[in-house]
């Protein structure tokens, strides 16, 4: 009762072939195969873009806020505003 016999599957296959015809079924399978190939090709194109973002240079972009290392002053005593020029 839980599974179908081979005769059940043959009758189902015959009904499907009569309803849709063999040409329409093969056309549907061809369209499905084209869709799968297109999907795989698009997935392969996406991977290099993602790896390019991961390999971006580590230098900060121009105009960005400097970090602690860039904020240190290298002024000489003559240039320092709290001391008079010598």
PyMOL CGO cylinders between C-alpha atoms (Angstrom):
from pymol import cmd
from pymol.cgo import CYLINDER

trace = [
    CYLINDER, 0.00, 0.00, 0.00, 2.91, 2.41, 0.71, 0.3, 1, 1, 1, 1, 1, 1,
    CYLINDER, 2.91, 2.41, 0.71, 4.67, 2.13, -2.67, 0.3, 1, 1, 1, 1, 1, 1,
    CYLINDER, 4.67, 2.13, -2.67, 3.60, 1.95, -6.27, 0.3, 1, 1, 1, 1, 1, 1,
    CYLINDER, 3.60, 1.95, -6.27, 4.38, -0.98, -8.50, 0.3, 1, 1, 1, 1, 1, 1,
    CYLINDER, 4.38, -0.98, -8.50, 6.04, -0.70, -11.90, 0.3, 1, 1, 1, 1, 1, 1,
    CYLINDER, 6.04, -0.70, -11.90, 2.62, -0.86, -13.57, 0.3, 1, 1, 1, 1, 1, 1,
    CYLINDER, 2.62, -0.86, -13.57, 1.44, 2.22, -11.70, 0.3, 1, 1, 1, 1, 1, 1,
    CYLINDER, 1.44, 2.22, -11.70, 4.48, 4.19, -12.87, 0.3, 1, 1, 1, 1, 1, 1,
    CYLINDER, 4.48, 4.19, -12.87, 4.01, 3.00, -16.48, 0.3, 1, 1, 1, 1, 1, 1,
    CYLINDER, 4.01, 3.00, -16.48, 0.37, 4.17, -16.47, 0.3, 1, 1, 1, 1, 1, 1,
    CYLINDER, 0.37, 4.17, -16.47, 1.39, 7.55, -15.03, 0.3, 1, 1, 1, 1, 1, 1,
    CYLINDER, 1.39, 7.55, -15.03, 4.12, 7.90, -17.66, 0.3, 1, 1, 1, 1, 1, 1,
    CYLINDER, 4.12, 7.90, -17.66, 1.66, 7.01, -20.44, 0.3, 1, 1, 1, 1, 1, 1,
    CYLINDER, 1.66, 7.01, -20.44, -0.86, 9.59, -19.22, 0.3, 1, 1, 1, 1, 1, 1,
    CYLINDER, -0.86, 9.59, -19.22, 1.83, 12.29, -19.00, 0.3, 1, 1, 1, 1, 1, 1,
    CYLINDER, 1.83, 12.29, -19.00, 3.03, 11.50, -22.52, 0.3, 1, 1, 1, 1, 1, 1,
    CYLINDER, 3.03, 11.50, -22.52, -0.53, 11.62, -23.86, 0.3, 1, 1, 1, 1, 1, 1,
    CYLINDER, -0.53, 11.62, -23.86, -1.26, 14.95, -22.17, 0.3, 1, 1, 1, 1, 1, 1,
    CYLINDER, -1.26, 14.95, -22.17, 1.94, 16.79, -22.98, 0.3, 1, 1, 1, 1, 1, 1,
    CYLINDER, 1.94, 16.79, -22.98, 3.43, 14.92, -25.92, 0.3, 1, 1, 1, 1, 1, 1,
    CYLINDER, 3.43, 14.92, -25.92, 7.05, 13.88, -26.22, 0.3, 1, 1, 1, 1, 1, 1,
    CYLINDER, 7.05, 13.88, -26.22, 8.10, 17.08, -28.04, 0.3, 1, 1, 1, 1, 1, 1,
    CYLINDER, 8.10, 17.08, -28.04, 6.88, 19.38, -25.30, 0.3, 1, 1, 1, 1, 1, 1,
    CYLINDER, 6.88, 19.38, -25.30, 8.55, 17.33, -22.55, 0.3, 1, 1, 1, 1, 1, 1,
    CYLINDER, 8.55, 17.33, -22.55, 11.91, 17.32, -24.35, 0.3, 1, 1, 1, 1, 1, 1,
    CYLINDER, 11.91, 17.32, -24.35, 11.58, 21.08, -24.92, 0.3, 1, 1, 1, 1, 1, 1,
    CYLINDER, 11.58, 21.08, -24.92, 10.91, 21.62, -21.23, 0.3, 1, 1, 1, 1, 1, 1,
    CYLINDER, 10.91, 21.62, -21.23, 13.93, 19.52, -20.29, 0.3, 1, 1, 1, 1, 1, 1,
    CYLINDER, 13.93, 19.52, -20.29, 16.10, 21.50, -22.74, 0.3, 1, 1, 1, 1, 1, 1,
    CYLINDER, 16.10, 21.50, -22.74, 14.91, 24.78, -21.24, 0.3, 1, 1, 1, 1, 1, 1,
    CYLINDER, 14.91, 24.78, -21.24, 15.63, 23.46, -17.76, 0.3, 1, 1, 1, 1, 1, 1,
    CYLINDER, 15.63, 23.46, -17.76, 19.17, 22.47, -18.81, 0.3, 1, 1, 1, 1, 1, 1,
    CYLINDER, 19.17, 22.47, -18.81, 19.78, 25.93, -20.31, 0.3, 1, 1, 1, 1, 1, 1,
    CYLINDER, 19.78, 25.93, -20.31, 18.59, 27.55, -17.11, 0.3, 1, 1, 1, 1, 1, 1,
    CYLINDER, 18.59, 27.55, -17.11, 20.93, 25.44, -14.99, 0.3, 1, 1, 1, 1, 1, 1,
    CYLINDER, 20.93, 25.44, -14.99, 23.90, 26.21, -17.27, 0.3, 1, 1, 1, 1, 1, 1,
    CYLINDER, 23.90, 26.21, -17.27, 23.11, 29.91, -17.15, 0.3, 1, 1, 1, 1, 1, 1,
    CYLINDER, 23.11, 29.91, -17.15, 22.84, 29.81, -13.36, 0.3, 1, 1, 1, 1, 1, 1,
    CYLINDER, 22.84, 29.81, -13.36, 26.22, 28.07, -13.04, 0.3, 1, 1, 1, 1, 1, 1,
    CYLINDER, 26.22, 28.07, -13.04, 27.86, 30.55, -15.43, 0.3, 1, 1, 1, 1, 1, 1,
    CYLINDER, 27.86, 30.55, -15.43, 26.51, 33.50, -13.44, 0.3, 1, 1, 1, 1, 1, 1,
    CYLINDER, 26.51, 33.50, -13.44, 27.71, 31.98, -10.18, 0.3, 1, 1, 1, 1, 1, 1,
    CYLINDER, 27.71, 31.98, -10.18, 31.23, 31.62, -11.63, 0.3, 1, 1, 1, 1, 1, 1,
    CYLINDER, 31.23, 31.62, -11.63, 31.18, 35.28, -12.71, 0.3, 1, 1, 1, 1, 1, 1,
    CYLINDER, 31.18, 35.28, -12.71, 30.20, 36.40, -9.20, 0.3, 1, 1, 1, 1, 1, 1,
    CYLINDER, 30.20, 36.40, -9.20, 33.12, 34.69, -7.44, 0.3, 1, 1, 1, 1, 1, 1,
    CYLINDER, 33.12, 34.69, -7.44, 35.99, 36.82, -8.92, 0.3, 1, 1, 1, 1, 1, 1,
    CYLINDER, 35.99, 36.82, -8.92, 34.15, 40.03, -7.97, 0.3, 1, 1, 1, 1, 1, 1,
    CYLINDER, 34.15, 40.03, -7.97, 33.91, 38.90, -4.36, 0.3, 1, 1, 1, 1, 1, 1,
    CYLINDER, 33.91, 38.90, -4.36, 37.59, 37.94, -4.27, 0.3, 1, 1, 1, 1, 1, 1,
    CYLINDER, 37.59, 37.94, -4.27, 38.59, 41.33, -5.69, 0.3, 1, 1, 1, 1, 1, 1,
    CYLINDER, 38.59, 41.33, -5.69, 36.86, 43.06, -2.77, 0.3, 1, 1, 1, 1, 1, 1,
    CYLINDER, 36.86, 43.06, -2.77, 38.75, 40.86, -0.32, 0.3, 1, 1, 1, 1, 1, 1,
    CYLINDER, 38.75, 40.86, -0.32, 42.08, 41.82, -1.93, 0.3, 1, 1, 1, 1, 1, 1,
    CYLINDER, 42.08, 41.82, -1.93, 41.44, 45.58, -1.77, 0.3, 1, 1, 1, 1, 1, 1,
    CYLINDER, 41.44, 45.58, -1.77, 44.45, 47.69, -0.75, 0.3, 1, 1, 1, 1, 1, 1,
    CYLINDER, 44.45, 47.69, -0.75, 44.77, 48.44, 2.94, 0.3, 1, 1, 1, 1, 1, 1,
    CYLINDER, 44.77, 48.44, 2.94, 45.68, 52.12, 2.45, 0.3, 1, 1, 1, 1, 1, 1,
    CYLINDER, 45.68, 52.12, 2.45, 42.91, 54.48, 3.59, 0.3, 1, 1, 1, 1, 1, 1,
    CYLINDER, 42.91, 54.48, 3.59, 41.14, 56.44, 0.86, 0.3, 1, 1, 1, 1, 1, 1,
    CYLINDER, 41.14, 56.44, 0.86, 42.01, 60.09, 0.33, 0.3, 1, 1, 1, 1, 1, 1,
    CYLINDER, 42.01, 60.09, 0.33, 40.17, 62.44, 2.66, 0.3, 1, 1, 1, 1, 1, 1,
    CYLINDER, 40.17, 62.44, 2.66, 39.56, 59.83, 5.33, 0.3, 1, 1, 1, 1, 1, 1,
    CYLINDER, 39.56, 59.83, 5.33, 39.93, 60.50, 9.03, 0.3, 1, 1, 1, 1, 1, 1,
    CYLINDER, 39.93, 60.50, 9.03, 43.53, 59.70, 10.06, 0.3, 1, 1, 1, 1, 1, 1,
    CYLINDER, 43.53, 59.70, 10.06, 44.17, 57.04, 12.64, 0.3, 1, 1, 1, 1, 1, 1,
    CYLINDER, 44.17, 57.04, 12.64, 46.29, 57.44, 15.82, 0.3, 1, 1, 1, 1, 1, 1,
    CYLINDER, 46.29, 57.44, 15.82, 49.59, 56.84, 13.98, 0.3, 1, 1, 1, 1, 1, 1,
    CYLINDER, 49.59, 56.84, 13.98, 48.89, 59.60, 11.45, 0.3, 1, 1, 1, 1, 1, 1,
    CYLINDER, 48.89, 59.60, 11.45, 47.72, 62.06, 14.14, 0.3, 1, 1, 1, 1, 1, 1,
    CYLINDER, 47.72, 62.06, 14.14, 51.11, 62.43, 15.87, 0.3, 1, 1, 1, 1, 1, 1,
    CYLINDER, 51.11, 62.43, 15.87, 52.77, 65.78, 15.39, 0.3, 1, 1, 1, 1, 1, 1,
    CYLINDER, 52.77, 65.78, 15.39, 56.29, 66.17, 14.03, 0.3, 1, 1, 1, 1, 1, 1,
    CYLINDER, 56.29, 66.17, 14.03, 56.55, 69.93, 14.57, 0.3, 1, 1, 1, 1, 1, 1,
    CYLINDER, 56.55, 69.93, 14.57, 59.91, 71.44, 15.48, 0.3, 1, 1, 1, 1, 1, 1,
    CYLINDER, 59.91, 71.44, 15.48, 60.22, 73.76, 18.53, 0.3, 1, 1, 1, 1, 1, 1,
    CYLINDER, 60.22, 73.76, 18.53, 60.38, 76.84, 16.26, 0.3, 1, 1, 1, 1, 1, 1,
    CYLINDER, 60.38, 76.84, 16.26, 57.05, 75.88, 14.67, 0.3, 1, 1, 1, 1, 1, 1,
    CYLINDER, 57.05, 75.88, 14.67, 55.25, 75.05, 17.90, 0.3, 1, 1, 1, 1, 1, 1,
    CYLINDER, 55.25, 75.05, 17.90, 52.63, 77.72, 18.68, 0.3, 1, 1, 1, 1, 1, 1,
    CYLINDER, 52.63, 77.72, 18.68, 53.21, 77.73, 22.48, 0.3, 1, 1, 1, 1, 1, 1,
    CYLINDER, 53.21, 77.73, 22.48, 56.91, 78.61, 22.19, 0.3, 1, 1, 1, 1, 1, 1,
    CYLINDER, 56.91, 78.61, 22.19, 58.26, 81.82, 20.77, 0.3, 1, 1, 1, 1, 1, 1,
    CYLINDER, 58.26, 81.82, 20.77, 60.49, 81.60, 17.75, 0.3, 1, 1, 1, 1, 1, 1,
    CYLINDER, 60.49, 81.60, 17.75, 64.19, 81.64, 18.64, 0.3, 1, 1, 1, 1, 1, 1,
]
cmd.load_cgo(trace, "trace")
